[in-house]
Amino acid sequence: MLGLRVKAAVVCAVVLLPLTASQVMAADPPQHLGEGVLVPGRTAVDVGMSGARVVVSNPVYETSNNGTTWTASGGSNDGKPLQVEGAALLTFDGSTAKVGGLTFPAADEVVLGKGGKLVSHRAPAAATAEVYDIASKAKLADVAQPFALSGDTVWKVTEPGHLDGKNLTTGVVKTVLVASACTVGPDDVNGRWAVLSGCNQVVDVNGPQPPRNLTVAADAQLGNGFTVQTSGSDLLVTDLNDPALGQRRYGPIRTTTSSFRADGSGLAKIVYADATSKPRVITLSWLTADPQQHPDTVAPVLTTASAGDRIRDNTSLSFEWAYDDPQDPNSPATGVDSYDLRIQQRPNRTSPYGAWNQVPAWQGLKTTGASLTAPIGTDTCWQVRARDYAGNLSAWSTSYCSEVDGTAPSLVTWRIGDRVQLSGSATVRWAYKDDTDIASYDVVYKVAAPGVAFGKWIYPAVWQNTRITGITWSPRLGWDECFMVRARDYLGNLSAWSAPICSVAPQDDRALTSAGTVTRSTSTLAFQGTTTILKANGAYLTKATEAGLRIALVAIHGPGQGRVDIYHANIKIGTVSLAAATTGRAVTYLPATPFRTGILKIVSTSTAPASVDGIAFLRAP
């Protein structure tokens, strides 16, 4: 069973708009097209409209049948401009601002977004404004000033030259490259056009039209495809769809406290108060048709993906990815919509991969990450593909694989020094390697006292699940001591026990009984500082009840030294010559035999002296 986990997505599309030279205005004066159509029945302090809905104040009345019937909407809007966008009407009634069931303090800054889907609210001197969805009344974001709302998108210059539009419904972020001095404010984006301050630039936020240079007055308003502003006693309208930015004039208008609004429904219309404060409606039938876009035909492209470490030290696997929906100047990107994910697995390294598995829960994902829990040893490969809002589907990505470590650690170093230890300290050391990392070790040992066989393996508690990599001890004379070690990784993969390695400290010559012509002596070269010299043929050293399968003789070799025969359990094991060119201590290992127990005897077989230093019995090779 797969344990699934997903990670929230942030999807970005980039629109690259090249800067062009200033557009040249027509040389002839703008044509004057006269007055708009009268909407009878009411005078107006302020006007607004959305489609067939015309609104006036003060107080607030509205009509949808060209003034035949006027209905009181409530509120006075005294000193406040009428904001009518889409189906939303913002009214002020005393100390309260109201829109679509949302209320705010009238003293605050409340701005309807173009299209009437969003509204922003900012308390005086606040650094950020709250953005609400009017239909659901849900708060969607806190946005620092300045910014513009259009449809369900917040537009903001996030860094010099970057106008970013974040769709608060889908999370898609679109970036439009603009001049470095540009800023954007309330009502500066409507439909496909943004009229920017600081750089006098008009940009197409949908593409593919190039930027245009246009300077507008402070009272200019942005309609869907046009701007409108006062010019003396007239309104001056500029066609943004026209590359030459053609213009027309209308009027006369009321010049004292002029009032005019672009149609909030997105139609090419304007409402204004004439010289007698009567509302009039202009229909801009001469505007150039909206530039046609080619459909988005380019699938999203994978930019990054990672399944983490190739070998994991835990059973939790994860995969993360990111896609970009490429922007073509003639085919604007629609943005990444969703993802499909599939996996294939094998239970271990020697097995083939299984078929691809498109887990149902991983199809149409709106996230950019997923995870699962896999058994130890399992290798999992991930592939992802993406589709944009136009339905273009990318090919499956290459595979990104991650394996849960199922291999036990392997031994690299395992040493204990000489088999016969002649110093007062001995150390056993080890080292392992693993596909991930070593978690701990277990160490066991067994010992054999002089004259007996090994006992059972001993498991000291402090040596189980330990992190130590070596043990040092003081050997006991005549004791044979063996060790084994094993290692585990963090997933619990456990190696086999290592081969035993052993160390024995010899018994000193003083532990042996002498017979014949024998001299006890001291030497700085000797183990424990003493030697026993067999000075005549037949002189010997003996010790009862010794056990082992191999004997090691410690003796002083040098010029003029003799030789000895070694017997164990009345069986001759071998002859050792102590003659050498230089004087020094040496350990001679006699041939291995079956394990036996019995009397040890070291016999001189020459008249030359034989300096015996010690004897060791090995219970293991």
C-alpha positions as CSV (number, residue, x, y, z in Angstrom):
1,M,0.0,0.0,0.0
2,L,1.4,3.4,-0.9
3,G,1.5,6.2,1.6
4,L,1.0,9.4,-0.4
5,R,1.9,12.9,0.4
6,V,1.8,16.0,-1.9
7,K,3.4,19.4,-1.9
8,A,1.5,22.6,-2.8
9,A,2.4,24.1,-6.2
10,V,3.3,27.6,-7.4
11,V,3.1,27.7,-11.2
12,C,4.8,30.4,-13.2
13,A,4.5,31.5,-16.9
14,V,6.7,34.3,-18.3
15,V,5.5,36.7,-21.0
16,L,8.5,38.5,-22.7
17,L,7.5,41.7,-24.4
18,P,10.3,43.5,-26.3
19,L,10.5,47.3,-25.9
20,T,9.9,49.4,-29.1
21,A,10.4,53.0,-30.0
22,S,7.6,55.5,-29.3
23,Q,4.6,55.2,-31.4
24,V,4.0,58.2,-33.7
25,M,0.7,59.9,-33.1
26,A,-1.5,61.0,-36.1
27,A,-0.6,64.5,-37.2
28,D,-4.2,65.6,-37.7
29,P,-6.3,66.8,-34.7
30,P,-8.5,64.1,-33.2
31,Q,-12.0,64.1,-34.8
32,H,-14.8,65.4,-32.5
33,L,-17.8,63.1,-32.5
34,G,-20.1,65.2,-30.4
35,E,-22.2,64.3,-27.4
36,G,-23.1,60.9,-26.0
37,V,-26.7,59.5,-25.8
38,L,-28.7,61.1,-23.0
39,V,-29.9,58.9,-20.2
40,P,-33.0,61.0,-19.0
41,G,-34.6,61.3,-15.7
42,R,-31.9,62.1,-13.2
43,T,-29.1,64.6,-12.7
44,A,-25.8,63.4,-11.3
45,V,-23.0,64.5,-9.0
46,D,-21.1,61.4,-10.1
47,V,-21.8,58.7,-12.7
48,G,-20.9,55.0,-13.3
49,M,-22.0,52.2,-15.6
50,S,-21.7,48.5,-16.3
51,G,-23.3,47.3,-19.4
52,A,-27.0,48.5,-19.5
53,R,-26.7,49.5,-15.8
54,V,-26.2,53.3,-15.4
55,V,-25.7,54.6,-11.8
56,V,-25.8,58.2,-10.5
57,S,-25.4,59.9,-7.2
58,N,-26.3,61.7,-4.9
59,P,-28.3,59.9,-3.6
60,V,-27.5,56.7,-5.5
61,Y,-30.0,55.7,-8.2
62,E,-29.6,53.3,-11.1
63,T,-31.4,52.4,-14.3
64,S,-31.0,49.5,-16.7
65,N,-33.6,50.7,-19.3
66,N,-32.0,54.0,-20.5
67,G,-33.7,56.1,-17.8
68,T,-37.3,54.9,-18.2
69,T,-37.1,53.6,-14.6
70,W,-34.7,54.7,-11.9
71,T,-34.3,52.7,-8.6
72,A,-32.8,53.9,-5.4
73,S,-29.7,51.8,-4.6
74,G,-29.1,53.1,-1.0
75,G,-26.3,55.3,0.2
76,S,-25.3,58.8,-0.8
77,N,-21.7,58.4,-1.9
78,D,-21.2,61.9,-0.8
79,G,-17.6,62.8,-1.8
80,K,-16.9,59.3,-3.1
81,P,-16.6,58.4,-6.8
82,L,-19.0,55.8,-8.0
83,Q,-17.4,52.4,-8.7
84,V,-19.4,50.0,-10.8
85,E,-17.5,47.0,-12.1
86,G,-19.2,43.9,-13.5
87,A,-22.1,43.1,-11.3
88,A,-20.6,44.9,-8.3
89,L,-21.5,48.3,-7.1
90,L,-19.6,50.0,-4.3
91,T,-21.7,52.3,-2.2
92,F,-21.0,54.5,0.8
93,D,-23.7,55.0,3.4
94,G,-22.6,57.1,6.4
95,S,-19.5,55.4,8.0
96,T,-19.8,52.2,6.0
97,A,-18.7,51.1,2.5
98,K,-20.7,48.2,1.1
99,V,-20.1,45.8,-1.9
100,G,-21.7,42.4,-2.4
101,G,-22.4,41.8,1.3
102,L,-18.9,42.9,2.3
103,T,-18.6,46.0,4.6
104,F,-15.6,48.2,5.4
105,P,-15.1,51.5,7.2
106,A,-16.0,54.3,4.8
107,A,-12.8,56.2,5.9
108,D,-10.6,53.4,4.5
109,E,-9.4,53.1,0.9
110,V,-11.8,50.7,-0.9
111,V,-11.2,50.0,-4.6
112,L,-13.2,47.7,-6.9
113,G,-11.1,45.6,-9.2
114,K,-11.7,45.8,-13.0
115,G,-14.4,43.3,-13.8
116,G,-15.9,43.3,-10.3
117,K,-14.5,40.0,-9.1
118,L,-12.1,41.4,-6.5
119,V,-12.1,44.4,-4.0
120,S,-9.2,45.8,-2.0
121,H,-9.4,47.4,1.4
122,R,-6.7,49.4,3.1
123,A,-6.8,51.2,6.4
124,P,-5.2,54.6,6.5
125,A,-1.4,54.4,6.7
126,A,-1.5,50.6,6.5
127,A,1.5,49.1,4.5
128,T,-0.7,46.4,2.9
129,A,-4.3,46.1,1.5
130,E,-6.6,43.1,2.0
131,V,-7.9,41.6,-1.2
132,Y,-11.3,39.9,-1.1
133,D,-13.3,37.7,-3.5
134,I,-16.6,39.5,-3.7
135,A,-18.7,36.5,-4.6
136,S,-17.4,34.2,-1.8
137,K,-16.5,37.1,0.6
138,A,-13.2,35.3,1.3
139,K,-10.0,37.1,1.9
140,L,-7.5,36.0,-0.7
141,A,-4.3,38.0,0.0
142,D,-2.5,40.8,1.7
143,V,-0.7,42.9,-0.9
144,A,1.7,45.8,-0.4
145,Q,0.9,49.1,-2.3
146,P,0.9,49.9,-5.1
147,F,-1.0,47.3,-7.2
148,A,-3.9,46.9,-9.6
149,L,-6.8,44.4,-9.7
150,S,-8.2,43.0,-12.9
151,G,-10.5,40.0,-13.2
152,D,-9.1,37.6,-10.6
153,T,-5.5,38.7,-10.9
154,V,-3.4,41.0,-8.8
155,W,-0.8,43.0,-10.9
156,K,2.3,44.4,-9.2
157,V,5.8,45.6,-10.2
158,T,7.8,43.2,-8.0
159,E,11.2,44.4,-9.1
160,P,12.4,46.9,-11.6
161,G,11.3,45.9,-15.1
162,H,9.0,43.0,-13.9
163,L,5.2,43.4,-13.9
164,D,3.8,40.3,-12.3
165,G,0.2,39.2,-12.4
166,K,-0.8,36.5,-9.9
167,N,-4.1,34.8,-10.6
168,L,-5.6,34.3,-7.1
169,T,-7.8,31.5,-8.4
170,T,-5.3,29.3,-10.1
171,G,-2.0,30.5,-8.5
172,V,-0.5,31.0,-11.9
173,V,2.0,33.9,-12.0
174,K,2.6,35.7,-15.3
175,T,5.6,38.0,-15.7
176,V,5.6,40.8,-18.3
177,L,8.9,42.6,-18.9
178,V,8.4,46.4,-18.8
179,A,10.6,49.5,-18.6
180,S,12.6,49.7,-15.4
181,A,10.9,52.9,-14.2
182,C,7.4,51.6,-14.5
183,T,4.9,51.4,-11.6
184,V,1.3,50.2,-11.6
185,G,-1.6,51.5,-9.4
186,P,-5.3,51.1,-8.9
187,D,-7.3,50.8,-12.2
188,D,-4.1,50.6,-14.3
189,V,-4.8,47.2,-15.7
190,N,-8.0,46.3,-17.6
191,G,-8.4,43.3,-19.8
192,R,-5.3,42.9,-22.0
193,W,-3.8,46.4,-21.4
194,A,-1.8,48.0,-18.6
195,V,-1.2,51.8,-18.6
196,L,1.9,52.3,-16.4
197,S,3.1,55.3,-14.5
198,G,6.6,56.5,-14.3
199,C,7.5,55.3,-17.8
200,N,4.5,56.4,-19.9
201,Q,4.2,52.9,-21.3
202,V,1.2,50.8,-22.4
203,V,1.9,47.1,-22.4
204,D,-0.1,44.1,-23.6
205,V,-0.3,41.7,-20.7
206,N,-1.7,38.9,-22.9
207,G,0.6,39.4,-25.9
208,P,1.6,39.6,-28.7
209,Q,1.3,43.3,-29.2
210,P,4.5,45.3,-28.5
211,P,4.6,48.1,-25.9
212,R,3.5,51.6,-26.9
213,N,4.5,54.9,-25.4
214,L,1.6,57.0,-24.2
215,T,1.4,59.9,-21.7
216,V,-2.0,60.2,-20.0
217,A,-3.4,62.8,-17.6
218,A,-3.8,62.3,-13.9
219,D,-7.6,61.9,-14.3
220,A,-7.3,59.3,-17.1
221,Q,-9.3,56.1,-16.8
222,L,-8.6,52.8,-18.4
223,G,-11.3,51.0,-20.3
224,N,-11.2,47.7,-22.0
225,G,-9.1,48.7,-25.0
226,F,-9.0,52.4,-24.6
227,T,-8.2,55.3,-22.2
228,V,-10.3,58.3,-21.6
229,Q,-9.3,61.7,-20.0
230,T,-10.5,65.2,-19.8
231,S,-9.3,67.7,-22.4
232,G,-10.7,71.2,-21.8
233,S,-14.4,70.8,-22.0
234,D,-14.2,67.5,-23.8
235,L,-13.3,63.9,-23.2
236,L,-10.3,62.6,-25.2
237,V,-10.4,58.9,-26.0
238,T,-7.3,56.9,-27.1
239,D,-7.6,53.6,-28.9
240,L,-5.1,51.2,-27.3
241,N,-5.7,48.5,-29.9
242,D,-4.5,50.8,-32.6
243,P,-0.7,50.7,-33.0
244,A,-0.9,54.4,-33.9
245,L,-2.9,55.1,-30.8
246,G,-5.7,56.9,-32.7
247,Q,-7.9,59.4,-30.7
248,R,-11.4,60.9,-30.8
249,R,-13.1,63.7,-28.8
250,Y,-16.5,63.9,-27.2
251,G,-18.4,66.6,-25.3
252,P,-19.0,69.1,-24.0
253,I,-18.7,67.8,-20.4
254,R,-19.2,69.3,-17.0
255,T,-16.0,71.1,-16.4
256,T,-16.5,71.8,-12.7
257,T,-15.9,68.5,-10.8
258,S,-16.1,66.5,-14.0
259,S,-17.4,62.9,-13.7
260,F,-16.9,60.1,-16.2
261,R,-16.3,56.3,-16.0
262,A,-15.4,53.6,-18.5
263,D,-17.9,50.8,-18.8
264,G,-17.3,48.3,-15.9
265,S,-18.6,45.3,-17.9
266,G,-15.7,45.6,-20.4
267,L,-17.7,47.0,-23.3
268,A,-16.4,49.9,-25.4
269,K,-18.6,52.5,-23.7
270,I,-18.2,55.6,-21.5
271,V,-20.7,57.4,-19.2
272,Y,-20.2,61.0,-18.3
273,A,-22.0,64.0,-16.8
274,D,-22.7,66.7,-19.4
275,A,-22.7,70.4,-18.8
276,T,-26.2,70.2,-17.2
277,S,-25.1,67.3,-14.9
278,K,-27.2,64.8,-17.0
279,P,-25.7,61.3,-17.6
280,R,-24.8,60.6,-21.2
281,V,-23.4,57.3,-22.7
282,I,-20.8,57.2,-25.5
283,T,-20.4,54.1,-27.6
284,L,-16.9,53.7,-29.1
285,S,-17.8,51.9,-32.3
286,W,-14.7,53.2,-34.1
287,L,-12.2,51.4,-31.9
288,T,-9.9,49.0,-33.6
289,A,-10.8,45.3,-33.1
290,D,-9.0,43.5,-30.3
291,P,-5.7,42.1,-31.6
292,Q,-6.2,38.4,-32.3
293,Q,-4.0,35.9,-30.6
294,H,-2.9,32.6,-31.9
295,P,-3.9,29.7,-29.6
296,D,-1.4,28.3,-27.2
297,T,0.0,25.2,-28.9
298,V,3.2,24.7,-26.9
299,A,3.3,22.2,-24.1
300,P,4.9,22.9,-20.8
301,V,8.6,22.2,-20.4
302,L,10.2,20.6,-17.4
303,T,12.7,23.0,-15.7
304,T,13.8,21.0,-12.6
305,A,13.1,17.7,-11.0
306,S,14.6,15.7,-8.2
307,A,14.0,12.4,-6.4
308,G,16.6,13.2,-3.8
309,D,19.5,10.9,-3.0
310,R,19.9,7.9,-5.3
311,I,20.2,5.6,-2.2
312,R,17.9,6.5,0.7
313,D,18.6,5.7,4.4
314,N,14.8,5.7,5.1
315,T,11.7,4.2,3.5
316,S,10.1,7.6,2.7
317,L,10.7,8.5,-0.9
318,S,9.8,11.9,-2.5
319,F,9.8,13.5,-5.9
320,E,9.5,17.2,-6.7
321,W,9.4,19.0,-10.0
322,A,8.8,22.3,-11.7
323,Y,7.5,23.2,-15.2
324,D,7.4,26.4,-17.3
325,D,4.8,27.0,-20.0
326,P,6.9,28.6,-22.8
327,Q,5.8,32.0,-24.2
328,D,5.8,32.6,-27.9
329,P,5.3,36.2,-29.1
330,N,2.5,35.0,-31.3
331,S,1.1,32.4,-29.0
332,P,0.9,33.5,-25.4
333,A,1.2,30.9,-22.7
334,T,-1.9,29.9,-20.8
335,G,0.1,28.6,-17.8
336,V,0.6,25.2,-16.3
337,D,-2.7,23.6,-15.2
338,S,-1.9,20.1,-13.8
339,Y,0.4,17.2,-13.8
340,D,0.4,13.4,-14.1
341,L,2.8,11.2,-12.2
342,R,3.8,7.5,-12.7
343,I,6.2,5.1,-11.1
344,Q,7.9,1.8,-11.8
345,Q,9.6,-0.3,-9.1
346,R,11.8,-3.3,-8.6
347,P,12.1,-5.1,-5.2
348,N,15.9,-5.4,-5.3
349,R,18.9,-4.7,-7.6
350,T,18.9,-8.1,-9.3
351,S,15.2,-7.9,-10.3
352,P,13.8,-6.2,-13.4
353,Y,11.6,-3.1,-13.1
354,G,7.9,-3.7,-13.1
355,A,5.3,-2.0,-15.4
356,W,4.6,1.7,-15.1
357,N,1.9,2.5,-12.5
358,Q,-0.2,5.6,-13.0
359,V,-1.6,5.9,-9.4
360,P,-5.1,7.4,-9.8
361,A,-4.5,9.9,-7.1
362,W,-1.5,11.3,-9.0
363,Q,-3.3,12.1,-12.2
364,G,-4.4,15.7,-12.7
365,L,-2.3,16.9,-9.8
366,K,-2.3,20.6,-8.9
367,T,0.8,20.1,-6.8
368,T,4.5,19.9,-7.6
369,G,5.6,17.1,-5.2
370,A,4.6,13.6,-4.1
371,S,5.9,11.0,-1.8
372,L,5.4,7.3,-0.9
373,T,6.6,4.8,1.6
374,A,8.6,1.9,0.0
375,P,9.8,-1.4,1.4
376,I,13.5,-1.8,2.2
377,G,15.5,-2.6,-1.0
378,T,12.9,-1.2,-3.3
379,D,14.1,1.0,-6.2
380,T,11.4,3.5,-7.4
381,C,11.6,5.5,-10.6
382,W,9.4,8.5,-11.1
383,Q,8.2,10.2,-14.3
384,V,6.0,13.3,-14.6
385,R,4.3,15.2,-17.4
386,A,2.4,18.5,-17.4
387,R,-0.6,20.0,-19.3
388,D,-1.3,23.7,-19.7
389,Y,-4.7,25.4,-19.6
390,A,-5.0,25.0,-23.4
391,G,-4.7,21.3,-23.0
392,N,-1.2,20.9,-24.4
393,L,0.3,17.8,-22.8
394,S,4.1,17.3,-22.5
395,A,5.8,14.0,-23.0
396,W,6.8,12.0,-19.9
397,S,10.0,13.2,-18.4
398,T,13.1,11.0,-18.0
399,S,13.2,8.7,-15.0
400,Y,14.3,10.0,-11.6
401,C,15.1,7.1,-9.3
402,S,15.6,6.6,-5.6
403,E,16.3,3.3,-3.9
404,V,15.6,2.4,-0.2
405,D,18.9,0.9,0.9
406,G,18.5,-2.8,1.1
407,T,22.2,-3.8,1.2
408,A,24.0,-4.6,4.4
409,P,27.3,-2.9,5.2
410,S,30.5,-4.5,4.0
411,L,33.7,-5.0,5.9
412,V,36.7,-2.8,4.7
413,T,39.2,-3.1,7.6
414,W,39.5,-5.9,10.2
415,R,42.8,-6.1,12.0
416,I,44.3,-7.0,15.4
417,G,48.1,-6.8,14.9
418,D,50.3,-9.9,15.3
419,R,48.8,-13.2,16.1
420,V,51.2,-13.5,19.0
421,Q,51.3,-10.2,21.0
422,L,54.6,-9.3,22.6
423,S,53.6,-5.9,24.0
424,G,51.6,-4.9,27.0
425,S,48.7,-3.6,25.0
426,A,46.6,-5.0,22.1
427,T,44.0,-3.4,19.9
428,V,41.4,-4.8,17.5
429,R,40.1,-2.3,14.9
430,W,37.4,-2.4,12.1
431,A,35.8,-0.3,9.4
432,Y,32.7,-0.9,7.2
433,K,31.2,0.9,4.2
434,D,27.6,1.1,3.2
435,D,25.4,2.6,0.5
436,T,24.1,5.1,3.0
437,D,25.7,5.2,6.4
438,I,26.6,2.9,9.3
439,A,24.3,3.1,12.3
440,S,26.1,0.8,14.8
441,Y,28.2,-2.3,15.4
442,D,27.9,-5.5,17.5
443,V,31.2,-7.0,18.9
444,V,31.6,-10.4,20.5
445,Y,34.6,-12.2,21.9
446,K,35.7,-15.5,23.4
447,V,38.8,-16.5,25.4
448,A,40.8,-19.5,26.3
449,A,42.9,-19.6,29.5
450,P,46.2,-21.5,29.5
451,G,45.7,-25.3,29.0
452,V,42.0,-25.1,28.0
453,A,39.9,-24.7,24.8
454,F,37.9,-21.6,23.8
455,G,34.7,-20.9,25.7
456,K,31.5,-19.7,24.2
457,W,31.1,-16.3,22.4
458,I,30.4,-13.5,24.9
459,Y,28.1,-10.6,24.0
460,P,29.0,-7.6,26.3
461,A,26.0,-5.2,26.5
462,V,28.2,-2.2,25.9
463,W,29.5,-3.7,22.7
464,Q,26.1,-4.2,21.1
465,N,24.6,-1.4,19.0
466,T,27.8,0.6,19.6
467,R,29.5,3.3,17.5
468,I,33.0,2.4,18.6
469,T,35.5,1.2,15.9
470,G,38.2,-0.3,18.1
471,I,38.9,-2.0,21.4
472,T,42.2,-1.9,23.3
473,W,43.0,-4.2,26.2
474,S,45.9,-5.6,28.2
475,P,46.6,-9.2,27.2
476,R,46.9,-11.9,29.9
477,L,49.9,-14.2,29.5
478,G,48.9,-17.5,28.0
479,W,45.3,-16.4,27.1
480,D,44.1,-16.7,23.6
481,E,41.4,-14.1,22.7
482,C,39.2,-13.9,19.6
483,F,36.8,-11.3,18.3
484,M,34.0,-11.0,15.7
485,V,32.1,-7.9,14.5
486,R,29.1,-7.1,12.4
487,A,27.5,-3.8,11.3
488,R,24.0,-2.4,10.6
489,D,22.9,0.7,8.7
490,Y,20.1,3.1,9.6
491,L,17.5,0.9,7.8
492,G,18.5,-2.1,9.9
493,N,20.3,-4.0,7.1
494,L,22.7,-6.2,9.1
495,S,25.9,-7.7,7.8
496,A,27.1,-11.2,8.6
497,W,29.6,-11.7,11.4
498,S,33.1,-11.1,10.3
499,A,35.6,-14.0,10.4
500,P,37.2,-14.4,13.9
501,I,40.6,-12.8,14.5
502,C,42.6,-13.7,17.5
503,S,45.5,-12.6,19.6
504,V,47.5,-14.5,22.2
505,A,50.1,-13.3,24.7
506,P,52.8,-16.0,25.2
507,Q,53.6,-17.6,28.5
508,D,57.0,-16.4,29.8
509,D,59.9,-18.8,30.0
510,R,59.6,-18.6,33.8
511,A,56.3,-20.4,33.6
512,L,58.1,-23.5,32.3
513,T,59.9,-26.1,34.5
514,S,63.6,-26.8,33.6
515,A,65.7,-29.9,33.6
516,G,69.3,-30.6,32.8
517,T,71.9,-27.9,32.3
518,V,69.8,-24.8,32.3
519,T,70.5,-21.2,33.2
520,R,67.9,-18.5,33.9
521,S,69.0,-15.1,32.5
522,T,67.8,-11.6,31.7
523,S,67.9,-9.7,28.5
524,T,66.7,-6.3,27.2
525,L,65.7,-8.2,24.0
526,A,63.5,-10.7,25.8
527,F,59.7,-10.8,26.3
528,Q,59.1,-9.9,29.9
529,G,62.9,-9.3,30.2
530,T,63.9,-12.9,30.9
531,T,65.2,-15.9,29.0
532,T,66.0,-19.5,29.9
533,I,69.2,-20.9,28.3
534,L,69.4,-24.6,27.5
535,K,73.1,-25.1,27.7
536,A,73.6,-28.8,26.9
537,N,72.2,-31.5,24.6
538,G,69.1,-33.0,26.3
539,A,68.4,-30.0,28.6
540,Y,64.7,-29.2,28.4
541,L,61.8,-27.1,29.5
542,T,58.4,-28.6,30.2
543,K,54.8,-27.6,31.2
544,A,51.9,-29.9,31.9
545,T,48.4,-29.7,30.3
546,E,48.7,-27.3,27.4
547,A,46.0,-27.1,24.8
548,G,46.0,-25.8,21.2
549,L,46.3,-26.7,17.5
550,R,49.4,-24.6,16.8
551,I,52.5,-23.7,18.8
552,A,54.5,-20.5,18.5
553,L,58.0,-20.4,20.0
554,V,59.5,-17.1,21.2
555,A,63.3,-17.2,21.4
556,I,66.5,-15.2,21.0
557,H,68.1,-16.0,17.7
558,G,71.7,-15.1,16.9
559,P,75.2,-16.4,16.1
560,G,76.2,-19.5,18.0
561,Q,72.6,-20.4,19.1
562,G,71.6,-24.1,19.0
563,R,68.4,-25.8,18.1
564,V,65.4,-27.3,19.9
565,D,62.8,-30.0,19.3
566,I,59.2,-29.2,20.5
567,Y,56.8,-31.9,21.7
568,H,53.2,-31.7,22.6
569,A,51.2,-34.5,24.1
570,N,54.3,-36.7,23.5
571,I,54.2,-35.9,19.7
572,K,57.1,-34.2,18.1
573,I,55.7,-31.0,16.4
574,G,58.9,-29.8,14.9
575,T,62.6,-28.6,15.2
576,V,63.5,-24.9,15.4
577,S,67.0,-23.6,14.8
578,L,67.9,-20.5,16.7
579,A,71.0,-19.7,14.6
580,A,71.0,-16.4,12.9
581,A,73.5,-13.8,11.5
582,T,72.3,-11.2,14.0
583,T,71.0,-11.4,17.5
584,G,67.3,-10.6,18.1
585,R,64.0,-11.9,19.3
586,A,61.8,-13.9,16.9
587,V,58.5,-15.8,16.9
588,T,58.5,-19.2,15.1
589,Y,55.2,-20.7,14.2
590,L,55.3,-24.5,14.1
591,P,53.0,-26.5,11.8
592,A,49.3,-26.6,12.7
593,T,48.0,-29.9,14.0
594,P,44.7,-31.3,15.2
595,F,43.6,-29.7,18.4
596,R,45.1,-31.6,21.4
597,T,45.8,-31.3,25.1
598,G,48.9,-32.6,26.8
599,I,52.4,-31.9,28.1
600,L,54.7,-29.4,26.4
601,K,58.4,-30.2,26.1
602,I,61.1,-28.0,24.6
603,V,64.4,-30.1,24.3
604,S,67.9,-28.9,23.3
605,T,69.3,-31.0,20.5
606,S,72.8,-29.5,20.3
607,T,75.6,-28.5,22.6
608,A,75.2,-24.9,21.6
609,P,73.1,-22.8,23.9
610,A,69.4,-22.3,23.1
611,S,67.8,-19.1,24.6
612,V,64.0,-19.8,25.0
613,D,61.9,-16.6,25.7
614,G,58.3,-17.9,25.8
615,I,55.7,-20.2,24.3
616,A,52.3,-19.5,22.9
617,F,49.4,-22.0,22.2
618,L,47.0,-21.0,19.4
619,R,43.5,-22.4,19.6
620,A,42.6,-20.8,16.2
621,P,44.8,-20.2,13.2
